[in-house]
Amino acid sequence: MPNRDFASIRSQYQRAALDWSHLEKNPLTALQNWINEAIHSNHNEPTAMVVATTDVNQQAHARVVLLKALDSGLVFYTNYDSPKGEELAQNPKAACTFFWAELERQVRVEGAIEKVSATESDAYFASRPRDSQLAACASRQGQVINSRADLETSFDQIRAQFDGLPIPRPANWGGYRLVPTSFEFWQGRPNRLHDRLRFRLADNDWACERLSP
């Protein structure tokens, strides 16, 4: 395989500038506005975010999940017995990153993690397509399996078990809320002189500061 010269790949960011007049004073509202703009720009997976956690050995792990609600924090759903669930049980802190290439924008969020209520998890699970509900029941997320065929057999067995019946939410599946303590809004600019504006929680209020690129 040819050795591609990745070092030569560059983009010149010049779509927009960013200052405090462009953002709402509440960073959660500012994030909502940026997600809305990503949706309207037909960005592929506008609610996708990379969530990073750490295990007991302080090894970092990251994966892409989908934001499913934005209230007092950022809500996503997963299997509580998955590696990320185990890591969040051991260290209930996380960071997430959104990146919208078409808008030349990025948002980083850091904070504490809490489980959403069972009522919230039940309501979201009930809203999912039926096959997605079945998949949540069939999958031992992140665990080693013998083959793809075993996974599909488990799916078919659970589909037969609940044929014509509502599918209850598995007890080990539900939501997490990242309660933010820091936001960074990033707008790409020419010559790598990017705009970086940070909201940092201090004394129950948001301190605002500009960061060097």
FITORKOL-620668 format. One record per residue (C-alpha): residue in three letters; residue number from 0; y, x, z; chain. Coordinates in nm, 4 decimals. Example, Ala and Ser with C-alpha at 12.3 -4.5 7.8 and 13.67 -1.06 7.14 Angstrom:
<sites>
+---------+-----+----------+----------+----------+--------+
! residuo ! num !        v !        u !        w ! cadena !
+---------+-----+----------+----------+----------+--------+
!     ALA !   0 !  -0.4500 !   1.2300 !   0.7800 !      A !
!     SER !   1 !  -0.1060 !   1.3670 !   0.7140 !      A !
+---------+-----+----------+----------+----------+--------+
</sites>
This chain:
<sites>
+---------+-----+----------+----------+----------+--------+
! residuo ! num !        v !        u !        w ! cadena !
+---------+-----+----------+----------+----------+--------+
!     MET !   0 !   0.0000 !   0.0000 !   0.0000 !      A !
!     PRO !   1 !   0.3452 !   0.1399 !  -0.0880 !      A !
!     ASN !   2 !   0.5585 !   0.2440 !   0.2067 !      A !
!     ARG !   3 !   0.8613 !   0.0160 !   0.1802 !      A !
!     ASP !   4 !   1.1951 !   0.1682 !   0.2729 !      A !
!     PHE !   5 !   1.2989 !  -0.0901 !   0.5340 !      A !
!     ALA !   6 !   1.5968 !   0.1244 !   0.6358 !      A !
!     SER !   7 !   1.7715 !   0.0410 !   0.3079 !      A !
!     ILE !   8 !   1.7604 !  -0.3386 !   0.3601 !      A !
!     ARG !   9 !   2.1044 !  -0.4610 !   0.4624 !      A !
!     SER !  10 !   2.3085 !  -0.7802 !   0.4597 !      A !
!     GLN !  11 !   2.6839 !  -0.8036 !   0.4767 !      A !
!     TYR !  12 !   2.7838 !  -1.0833 !   0.7134 !      A !
!     GLN !  13 !   3.1097 !  -1.2451 !   0.6117 !      A !
!     ARG !  14 !   3.0651 !  -1.6206 !   0.6441 !      A !
!     ALA !  15 !   3.2886 !  -1.6862 !   0.9476 !      A !
!     ALA !  16 !   3.4693 !  -1.5514 !   1.2512 !      A !
!     LEU !  17 !   3.4270 !  -1.6620 !   1.6122 !      A !
!     ASP !  18 !   3.6761 !  -1.6938 !   1.8970 !      A !
!     TRP !  19 !   3.7025 !  -1.9148 !   2.2037 !      A !
!     SER !  20 !   3.8890 !  -2.1875 !   2.0165 !      A !
!     HIS !  21 !   3.5708 !  -2.2458 !   1.8120 !      A !
!     LEU !  22 !   3.3514 !  -2.3255 !   2.1146 !      A !
!     GLU !  23 !   3.3418 !  -2.6072 !   2.3673 !      A !
!     LYS !  24 !   3.4123 !  -2.5017 !   2.7249 !      A !
!     ASN !  25 !   3.0656 !  -2.6198 !   2.8277 !      A !
!     PRO !  26 !   2.8138 !  -2.3801 !   2.6667 !      A !
!     LEU !  27 !   2.5424 !  -2.6470 !   2.6529 !      A !
!     THR !  28 !   2.7760 !  -2.8605 !   2.4416 !      A !
!     ALA !  29 !   2.8654 !  -2.5574 !   2.2314 !      A !
!     LEU !  30 !   2.4947 !  -2.4936 !   2.1711 !      A !
!     GLN !  31 !   2.4417 !  -2.8589 !   2.0767 !      A !
!     ASN !  32 !   2.7232 !  -2.8312 !   1.8213 !      A !
!     TRP !  33 !   2.5742 !  -2.5178 !   1.6650 !      A !
!     ILE !  34 !   2.2293 !  -2.6795 !   1.6434 !      A !
!     ASN !  35 !   2.3877 !  -2.9841 !   1.4767 !      A !
!     GLU !  36 !   2.5540 !  -2.7559 !   1.2213 !      A !
!     ALA !  37 !   2.2194 !  -2.5853 !   1.1567 !      A !
!     ILE !  38 !   2.0592 !  -2.9267 !   1.1009 !      A !
!     HIS !  39 !   2.3334 !  -3.0321 !   0.8597 !      A !
!     SER !  40 !   2.3027 !  -2.7018 !   0.6707 !      A !
!     ASN !  41 !   1.9343 !  -2.7825 !   0.6048 !      A !
!     HIS !  42 !   1.8215 !  -2.4780 !   0.8003 !      A !
!     ASN !  43 !   1.4435 !  -2.4561 !   0.8198 !      A !
!     GLU !  44 !   1.3357 !  -2.5336 !   1.1783 !      A !
!     PRO !  45 !   1.6886 !  -2.5557 !   1.3274 !      A !
!     THR !  46 !   1.5500 !  -2.6070 !   1.6797 !      A !
!     ALA !  47 !   1.3140 !  -2.3081 !   1.6710 !      A !
!     MET !  48 !   1.3749 !  -2.0550 !   1.9472 !      A !
!     VAL !  49 !   1.2021 !  -1.7381 !   2.0572 !      A !
!     VAL !  50 !   1.1063 !  -1.7635 !   2.4252 !      A !
!     ALA !  51 !   1.0438 !  -1.4397 !   2.6154 !      A !
!     THR !  52 !   0.8545 !  -1.4134 !   2.9451 !      A !
!     THR !  53 !   0.7022 !  -1.1333 !   3.1525 !      A !
!     ASP !  54 !   0.3591 !  -1.0972 !   3.3104 !      A !
!     VAL !  55 !   0.2661 !  -0.9475 !   3.6497 !      A !
!     ASN !  56 !   0.2795 !  -0.5973 !   3.4982 !      A !
!     GLN !  57 !   0.6346 !  -0.6620 !   3.3717 !      A !
!     GLN !  58 !   0.5066 !  -0.6579 !   3.0149 !      A !
!     ALA !  59 !   0.7311 !  -0.8760 !   2.8014 !      A !
!     HIS !  60 !   0.5856 !  -1.1392 !   2.5673 !      A !
!     ALA !  61 !   0.7705 !  -1.3493 !   2.3094 !      A !
!     ARG !  62 !   0.6832 !  -1.6406 !   2.0842 !      A !
!     VAL !  63 !   0.8565 !  -1.9142 !   1.8834 !      A !
!     VAL !  64 !   0.8658 !  -2.2653 !   2.0301 !      A !
!     LEU !  65 !   1.0655 !  -2.5763 !   1.9406 !      A !
!     LEU !  66 !   1.3503 !  -2.7081 !   2.1523 !      A !
!     LYS !  67 !   1.2766 !  -3.0737 !   2.2315 !      A !
!     ALA !  68 !   1.5672 !  -3.1732 !   2.4568 !      A !
!     LEU !  69 !   1.9031 !  -3.0378 !   2.5657 !      A !
!     ASP !  70 !   2.0266 !  -3.1812 !   2.8967 !      A !
!     SER !  71 !   2.0959 !  -2.9714 !   3.2070 !      A !
!     GLY !  72 !   1.8898 !  -2.7070 !   3.0320 !      A !
!     LEU !  73 !   1.6681 !  -2.6348 !   2.7324 !      A !
!     VAL !  74 !   1.3384 !  -2.8246 !   2.7270 !      A !
!     PHE !  75 !   1.0205 !  -2.7240 !   2.5462 !      A !
!     TYR !  76 !   0.6560 !  -2.8290 !   2.5809 !      A !
!     THR !  77 !   0.3338 !  -2.6329 !   2.6023 !      A !
!     ASN !  78 !  -0.0024 !  -2.5932 !   2.7722 !      A !
!     TYR !  79 !   0.0535 !  -2.4968 !   3.1368 !      A !
!     ASP !  80 !  -0.2678 !  -2.2883 !   3.1296 !      A !
!     SER !  81 !  -0.1503 !  -2.0858 !   2.8289 !      A !
!     PRO !  82 !  -0.0437 !  -1.7224 !   2.8749 !      A !
!     LYS !  83 !   0.3220 !  -1.8271 !   2.8792 !      A !
!     GLY !  84 !   0.2437 !  -2.0937 !   3.1381 !      A !
!     GLU !  85 !   0.0701 !  -1.8395 !   3.3602 !      A !
!     GLU !  86 !   0.3589 !  -1.5961 !   3.3173 !      A !
!     LEU !  87 !   0.6167 !  -1.8622 !   3.4064 !      A !
!     ALA !  88 !   0.4162 !  -1.9545 !   3.7169 !      A !
!     GLN !  89 !   0.4295 !  -1.5896 !   3.8266 !      A !
!     ASN !  90 !   0.7919 !  -1.5277 !   3.7297 !      A !
!     PRO !  91 !   0.9888 !  -1.8485 !   3.6667 !      A !
!     LYS !  92 !   1.2589 !  -1.6834 !   3.4590 !      A !
!     ALA !  93 !   1.2876 !  -1.6653 !   3.0817 !      A !
!     ALA !  94 !   1.5158 !  -1.5862 !   2.7901 !      A !
!     CYS !  95 !   1.5374 !  -1.7542 !   2.4528 !      A !
!     THR !  96 !   1.7022 !  -1.6755 !   2.1208 !      A !
!     PHE !  97 !   1.8033 !  -1.8982 !   1.8304 !      A !
!     PHE !  98 !   1.8766 !  -1.7432 !   1.4903 !      A !
!     TRP !  99 !   2.0168 !  -1.9336 !   1.1918 !      A !
!     ALA ! 100 !   2.0243 !  -1.6883 !   0.9019 !      A !
!     GLU ! 101 !   2.2113 !  -1.9218 !   0.6648 !      A !
!     LEU ! 102 !   2.4963 !  -1.9550 !   0.9152 !      A !
!     GLU ! 103 !   2.4812 !  -1.5879 !   1.0207 !      A !
!     ARG ! 104 !   2.4592 !  -1.7020 !   1.3819 !      A !
!     GLN ! 105 !   2.2554 !  -1.6294 !   1.6910 !      A !
!     VAL ! 106 !   2.2526 !  -1.7694 !   2.0446 !      A !
!     ARG ! 107 !   2.0871 !  -1.6022 !   2.3414 !      A !
!     VAL ! 108 !   2.0183 !  -1.7935 !   2.6633 !      A !
!     GLU ! 109 !   1.8836 !  -1.6652 !   2.9946 !      A !
!     GLY ! 110 !   1.7966 !  -1.8548 !   3.3105 !      A !
!     ALA ! 111 !   1.5447 !  -1.9962 !   3.5550 !      A !
!     ILE ! 112 !   1.2470 !  -2.2109 !   3.4605 !      A !
!     GLU ! 113 !   1.1383 !  -2.5407 !   3.6131 !      A !
!     LYS ! 114 !   0.8794 !  -2.7966 !   3.5058 !      A !
!     VAL ! 115 !   1.0162 !  -3.1265 !   3.3765 !      A !
!     SER ! 116 !   0.8989 !  -3.4407 !   3.5556 !      A !
!     ALA ! 117 !   0.5634 !  -3.5978 !   3.4747 !      A !
!     THR ! 118 !   0.7529 !  -3.9039 !   3.3521 !      A !
!     GLU ! 119 !   0.9449 !  -3.6924 !   3.0979 !      A !
!     SER ! 120 !   0.6282 !  -3.5170 !   2.9838 !      A !
!     ASP ! 121 !   0.4451 !  -3.8507 !   2.9488 !      A !
!     ALA ! 122 !   0.7277 !  -3.9976 !   2.7409 !      A !
!     TYR ! 123 !   0.7446 !  -3.6999 !   2.5059 !      A !
!     PHE ! 124 !   0.3645 !  -3.6801 !   2.4695 !      A !
!     ALA ! 125 !   0.3537 !  -4.0502 !   2.3792 !      A !
!     SER ! 126 !   0.6136 !  -3.9903 !   2.1067 !      A !
!     ARG ! 127 !   0.4057 !  -3.7226 !   1.9311 !      A !
!     PRO ! 128 !   0.1942 !  -3.7952 !   1.6226 !      A !
!     ARG ! 129 !  -0.1572 !  -3.8948 !   1.7218 !      A !
!     ASP ! 130 !  -0.3155 !  -3.5849 !   1.5672 !      A !
!     SER ! 131 !  -0.0751 !  -3.3649 !   1.7644 !      A !
!     GLN ! 132 !  -0.1842 !  -3.5439 !   2.0816 !      A !
!     LEU ! 133 !  -0.5480 !  -3.4791 !   1.9913 !      A !
!     ALA ! 134 !  -0.4725 !  -3.1132 !   1.9222 !      A !
!     ALA ! 135 !  -0.3155 !  -3.0737 !   2.2663 !      A !
!     CYS ! 136 !  -0.6374 !  -3.2073 !   2.4179 !      A !
!     ALA ! 137 !  -0.8640 !  -2.9925 !   2.2012 !      A !
!     SER ! 138 !  -0.6836 !  -2.6595 !   2.2284 !      A !
!     ARG ! 139 !  -0.7259 !  -2.4076 !   2.5097 !      A !
!     GLN ! 140 !  -0.3995 !  -2.2498 !   2.4037 !      A !
!     GLY ! 141 !  -0.4022 !  -1.8721 !   2.3905 !      A !
!     GLN ! 142 !  -0.7670 !  -1.8414 !   2.5005 !      A !
!     VAL ! 143 !  -1.0326 !  -1.6569 !   2.3000 !      A !
!     ILE ! 144 !  -1.2554 !  -1.8875 !   2.0930 !      A !
!     ASN ! 145 !  -1.5675 !  -1.8129 !   1.8918 !      A !
!     SER ! 146 !  -1.4513 !  -1.9558 !   1.5611 !      A !
!     ARG ! 147 !  -1.2240 !  -2.1958 !   1.3787 !      A !
!     ALA ! 148 !  -1.5247 !  -2.4234 !   1.3404 !      A !
!     ASP ! 149 !  -1.5573 !  -2.4564 !   1.7194 !      A !
!     LEU ! 150 !  -1.1932 !  -2.5616 !   1.7439 !      A !
!     GLU ! 151 !  -1.2315 !  -2.8226 !   1.4710 !      A !
!     THR ! 152 !  -1.5507 !  -2.9542 !   1.6323 !      A !
!     SER ! 153 !  -1.3682 !  -2.9988 !   1.9622 !      A !
!     PHE ! 154 !  -1.0873 !  -3.1814 !   1.7802 !      A !
!     ASP ! 155 !  -1.3351 !  -3.4155 !   1.6075 !      A !
!     GLN ! 156 !  -1.5164 !  -3.4882 !   1.9346 !      A !
!     ILE ! 157 !  -1.1950 !  -3.5820 !   2.1124 !      A !
!     ARG ! 158 !  -1.0833 !  -3.7945 !   1.8172 !      A !
!     ALA ! 159 !  -1.4112 !  -3.9859 !   1.8395 !      A !
!     GLN ! 160 !  -1.3812 !  -4.0169 !   2.2177 !      A !
!     PHE ! 161 !  -1.0403 !  -4.1851 !   2.1902 !      A !
!     ASP ! 162 !  -1.1063 !  -4.3847 !   1.8740 !      A !
!     GLY ! 163 !  -0.8942 !  -4.7001 !   1.9007 !      A !
!     LEU ! 164 !  -0.7640 !  -4.5972 !   2.2452 !      A !
!     PRO ! 165 !  -0.4354 !  -4.4485 !   2.3644 !      A !
!     ILE ! 166 !  -0.4570 !  -4.0757 !   2.4321 !      A !
!     PRO ! 167 !  -0.3454 !  -3.9771 !   2.7840 !      A !
!     ARG ! 168 !  -0.1418 !  -3.6618 !   2.8329 !      A !
!     PRO ! 169 !  -0.3630 !  -3.3774 !   2.9574 !      A !
!     ALA ! 170 !  -0.2733 !  -3.2790 !   3.3129 !      A !
!     ASN ! 171 !  -0.2297 !  -2.9181 !   3.2021 !      A !
!     TRP ! 172 !   0.0165 !  -3.0005 !   2.9237 !      A !
!     GLY ! 173 !   0.3859 !  -3.0718 !   2.9711 !      A !
!     GLY ! 174 !   0.7424 !  -2.9526 !   2.9602 !      A !
!     TYR ! 175 !   0.9539 !  -2.6702 !   3.0951 !      A !
!     ARG ! 176 !   1.3291 !  -2.6653 !   3.1343 !      A !
!     LEU ! 177 !   1.5190 !  -2.3386 !   3.1086 !      A !
!     VAL ! 178 !   1.8197 !  -2.3853 !   3.3406 !      A !
!     PRO ! 179 !   2.0756 !  -2.1425 !   3.1995 !      A !
!     THR ! 180 !   2.2739 !  -1.8789 !   3.3831 !      A !
!     SER ! 181 !   2.3997 !  -1.7003 !   3.0703 !      A !
!     PHE ! 182 !   2.4752 !  -1.7832 !   2.7057 !      A !
!     GLU ! 183 !   2.5789 !  -1.5460 !   2.4295 !      A !
!     PHE ! 184 !   2.7127 !  -1.6833 !   2.1001 !      A !
!     TRP ! 185 !   2.6954 !  -1.4322 !   1.8138 !      A !
!     GLN ! 186 !   2.8582 !  -1.4608 !   1.4733 !      A !
!     GLY ! 187 !   2.7860 !  -1.1981 !   1.2105 !      A !
!     ARG ! 188 !   3.0945 !  -1.0176 !   1.0792 !      A !
!     PRO ! 189 !   3.1593 !  -0.7541 !   0.8105 !      A !
!     ASN ! 190 !   3.0847 !  -0.3886 !   0.8824 !      A !
!     ARG ! 191 !   2.8693 !  -0.4816 !   1.1843 !      A !
!     LEU ! 192 !   3.1816 !  -0.5653 !   1.3886 !      A !
!     HIS ! 193 !   3.0171 !  -0.8869 !   1.5020 !      A !
!     ASP ! 194 !   3.1756 !  -1.1442 !   1.7327 !      A !
!     ARG ! 195 !   2.9910 !  -1.1835 !   2.0639 !      A !
!     LEU ! 196 !   3.1163 !  -1.4358 !   2.3210 !      A !
!     ARG ! 197 !   2.9355 !  -1.4728 !   2.6521 !      A !
!     PHE ! 198 !   2.9358 !  -1.7507 !   2.9107 !      A !
!     ARG ! 199 !   2.8116 !  -1.6257 !   3.2489 !      A !
!     LEU ! 200 !   2.7550 !  -1.8522 !   3.5483 !      A !
!     ALA ! 201 !   2.9617 !  -1.7334 !   3.8452 !      A !
!     ASP ! 202 !   3.0375 !  -1.9414 !   4.1566 !      A !
!     ASN ! 203 !   2.9117 !  -2.2577 !   3.9838 !      A !
!     ASP ! 204 !   3.1523 !  -2.2108 !   3.6939 !      A !
!     TRP ! 205 !   3.1301 !  -2.0461 !   3.3554 !      A !
!     ALA ! 206 !   3.3068 !  -1.7114 !   3.3213 !      A !
!     CYS ! 207 !   3.3975 !  -1.6277 !   2.9602 !      A !
!     GLU ! 208 !   3.4031 !  -1.2779 !   2.8165 !      A !
!     ARG ! 209 !   3.3960 !  -1.1058 !   2.4790 !      A !
!     LEU ! 210 !   3.1388 !  -0.8318 !   2.4257 !      A !
!     SER ! 211 !   3.1580 !  -0.5315 !   2.2017 !      A !
!     PRO ! 212 !   2.9164 !  -0.5503 !   1.9091 !      A !
+---------+-----+----------+----------+----------+--------+
</sites>
